[in-house]
Amino acid sequence: MRTTLQTLAAEGHRGGIDVRLSLHSDAGSGEQAFDGAWFPRGRDLAVELPELVAALDKRGLRVERFTYPLDAWSPAPRKVVVGGRVVRTGGFRSMDPGVVCLTWDGGTRRADLLVVPPETDVITGARALRLCTRRGLPRSPQMVMAAARSMPLPQVPGLPYTRAV
């Protein structure tokens, strides 16, 4: 059994970089397809997970267990220490590669987060984070990501065309 101790800056993020996360205010209620979304910067849970847990702590959600799809991530330690407390992890081959699961309150509350693949462009990733705060989403992470990709790119107005005489 390996335990990883991750030292984070006081705000809980490496180098002052914010964790890209959206979360419903009623996360864990089971009323929506996803309780939020997470847009990690890489697939190494030893780096990404402590930041996610620290960001959730700031929102009042004290994660006790984190489960993830084995095939989508690099191997993670069974326990991760964040802010002086232990978060247990577990990887499963049967999980959808586009979802991770958090539990808290002694295992009585559970939240499913859509995972925006780290290789996703920033605009599409931001759209997916925003979409996951809406109700009525399909339960398929692939459909949510397709919806985020299908929105037109923002248009920047060009300079007025002038013709040299």
Secondary structure, 3 states (H helix, E strand, C coil): CCEEECCCCCCCCHHHCCCCEEECCCCCCCCCCCCEEECCCCCCHHHHHHHHHHHHHHCCCCCCEEEEEHHHCCCCCCEEEECCEEEEEEEECCCCCCEEEEEECCCCEEEEEEECCCCCCHHHHHHHHHHCCCCCCCCCHHHHHHHHHHCCCCCCCCCCCCCCC
